[in-house]
Amino acid sequence: MASVTHAEFGANTEGVEVAKAFADGVRGKTILVTGGNKNGLGFSAAHALASQSPKQIIITGRNVNRVQECIDAIKKDFPDIDYRILQVDLSSQESVRKAGEEVLSWQDVPKIDIVINSAGVMGIQERTLSKDGIELTFATNHIGHWLLSCLIMPKLIKAAETNPKGATRIVNVTSGSPFISGMRWSDMTFDKKNKDLPEVEQPVYKFFETWGYKDSDQVAYIPLDSYNRSKVANVLFGIGANKRLFDKYGILTLAVHPGVITTDLGRNFPEETLDAVKEMSKNGTFTYKSLGAGSSTAMVAALDPKLAVGVGETHNDSENWGSFMADCQITGKAKPQAVSSQEAEKLWDVSEKLVGQNFSW
């Protein structure tokens, strides 16, 4: 069973503090971070990592200008790092494939040691399908990251040839969604009313009431529900990846709940939803974290050597195949179906079908 080195790290630990604690795991490494937005967790993670002299940081985003702003801000503090922009729209498989080809073509980037999948969308108000016919939040938050990670896997495998087992990593930034949600297998495009789903797939209606959603059993699409399902997929992605990559190559994939941070992620929500969130904060449902503290759990997941010890040893249908973390520690609070190996295998199969490609390394 995996564990962590620093039991004292917690909700208020800053990302740079974690990066300093594991500086040897950063120095000289090539790291890819998705989500180049100065007001987002991708920026916070990249900034923390840049403090410990990596060889190169690749930052992705749809908008090249916003990624450049992100890099310029980090460069002011850490000018000696090699920064690179990778343009990609994670909601578009065509764009992801183009980005994957670009990364593989970079002769001066022979390997990638760490990937932090931090980009995401949330609160899309109307049910929307991507260009590929996939519900847009799921397409962006899961399929885009999963496909990009699979496409650039040869460079992670190359890194793993010389890194200690488990030091080459993929970190998926999820949310608190796995605490209250599972997948929606029977209706992934949100066509059916929630009350008509199998009971195990129905959302927790009381949870949505706290967010201001009424009669949520009578509708098919709730913006927050689509987000929850995509974030459960981030955890299951890690479990499926570890079964394929950890024993064979020593590549470890983990998922982290960063906490609640004021970023641009909630920009699509209407005022009444944001008011409900403010009320939850006032009554102690959650406490806001700083942007720096928002990246600390991802830093632990990316760098702590102890997390690679005991992975998959029991080969049971359990979290032993992939840790889910919150507040810099491993948490066992997720719903069973959100950390299930069987659910992870189902997701892997569905993902391959949705992109029309099977991956084996």
Buried (B, 14 or more C-beta within 10 A) or exposed (E): EBEBBBEEBBBBBBBBBBBBBBEEBBEEBBBBBBBBBBBBBBBBBBBBBBBBBBBBBBBBBBEEEBBBBBBEEBBEEBEEBEBBBBBBBBBBBEBBBBBBEEBBEBEEBEBBBBBBBBBBBBBBEEBBBBEBEBBBBBBBBBBBBBBBBBBBBBBBBBBBEEBEBBBBBBBBBBBBBBBBBBBBBEBBBBEBBBBEBEEEBBBBBEBBEBBBBEEBEEBBBBBBBBBBBBBBBBBBBBBBBBBBBBEEBBBBBBBBBBBBBEBEBBEBBEEEBBEBBEEBEEEEEEEEBBBBBBBBBBBBBBBBBBBBEEBBEEEEBBBBBBBBBBBBBBBEEBBEBBBBBEBBBBBBEBBBEBBEEEBEE
